[in-house]
């Protein structure tokens, strides 16, 4: 990503991409501001910095509760800026 001119970026992955995005967050943590995984695979050594469970909505949060999801994403990136 740095070769493309991005010093800070996010990664998203589902299925095997979730494993790759997780590793990307570890090996390039200085530049990765967030990782979104559609298929959660965790290790005991992972440092999950934010976990949100909503009291309403379901599997398709972006369609069912877009306001809640958008506010959570905004809050995450505001927190990430301060790190």
SULMO-V205632 format. One record per backbone hydrogen bond with DSSP energy under -1.0 kcal/mol. NH is the residue of the N-H (numbers start at 0). CO is the residue of the C=O. E is the energy in kcal/mol with one decimal. If there is no record, write none. Layout:
nh = [NH & NH]
co = [CO & CO]
e = [E & E]
This chain:
nh = [4 & 5 & 8 & 10 & 12 & 16 & 17 & 19 & 20 & 21 & 22 & 23 & 24 & 25 & 26 & 27 & 30 & 31 & 32 & 35 & 37 & 45 & 62 & 63 & 64 & 68 & 69 & 70 & 71 & 72 & 73 & 74 & 75 & 76 & 77 & 78 & 79 & 80 & 82]
co = [1 & 0 & 30 & 33 & 35 & 13 & 14 & 15 & 16 & 17 & 18 & 19 & 20 & 21 & 22 & 23 & 27 & 27 & 8 & 10 & 12 & 42 & 59 & 59 & 60 & 64 & 65 & 66 & 67 & 68 & 69 & 70 & 71 & 72 & 73 & 74 & 75 & 76 & 79]
e = [-1.5 & -2.1 & -2.3 & -2.3 & -2.3 & -2.1 & -1.2 & -1.9 & -3.1 & -1.8 & -2.1 & -2.5 & -2.2 & -1.2 & -3.0 & -2.1 & -2.0 & -1.8 & -2.4 & -2.9 & -2.7 & -1.7 & -1.4 & -2.6 & -2.5 & -2.2 & -2.7 & -2.2 & -2.0 & -2.5 & -2.6 & -2.5 & -2.3 & -2.2 & -2.3 & -2.4 & -2.6 & -1.8 & -1.0]
